[in-house]
């Protein structure tokens, strides 16, 4: 049955790449509006799931739930901001560093040990990130820093989830993440100004929400057939899908240095995959 898990995780990566392309396809809409649609569509779908399955919505650790939601929302917001200003492949590559930040945060705050191979993976990942970022001493580096920070906050959110699943149902965690994010984003949409989308932009907004939801559903189903530790490496195909969309839709071709950096990050992910995992994580 493991092959079904692999197929589902590949479909998840495909829809995450479509979500990223959809974000980039509506550059004239406010950032908060795009993030809101991403979460609100998921909120509606998960609400009906919770009601149908009669899952109790009681929160057993409110502080961790709030922390997970704020870290996750910040990570998504920064990622969407990076997608607006960076080539699609570069933004996705840097965002894919989040598992390495999970490794760091889990070691610092959850007292989980990092194996020797994982330390090598972290070092290779950092080198790959530097090649994609191409450090300079002027403002041109800011878009890449934003993408890197999106991975930092995503890693922080996943680390909190690692602890939070000891208290609450994963479906409940996702529900409150979408709910809290939607509520927090309302004043930001008021400040930015809600833009009434054109038909094409509305399709783009709905594509963001639907593709993100489908990606999450395929990922959840994938973990029914194989553990996360065995499937995580396949999520990096997202980089390939995103590079394809970037080329087909915006004629973006990553430069040779970014390609080498991306390959190093994928190699680091493989090294981390072959090493002893810290623990399973729900993403």
Secondary structure, 3 states (H helix, E strand, C coil): CHHHHHHHHHHHHHHHHHHHHHHHCCCCCCHHHHHHHHHHHHHHHHHHHHHHHCCCCCCCCHHHHHHHHHHHHHHHHHHHHHHHHCCHHHHHHHHCCHHHHHHHHHHHHCCCCCCHHHHHHHHHHHHHHHHHHCCCCCHHHHHHHHHHHHHHHHHHHHHHHHHHCCCCCHHHHHHHHHHHHHHHHHHHHHHHCCCCCCHHHHHHHHHHHHHHHHHHHHHHHHHHHCCHHHHHHHHHHHHHHHHHHHHHHHCCCCCHHHHHHHHHHHHHHHHHHHCCCCCCCCC
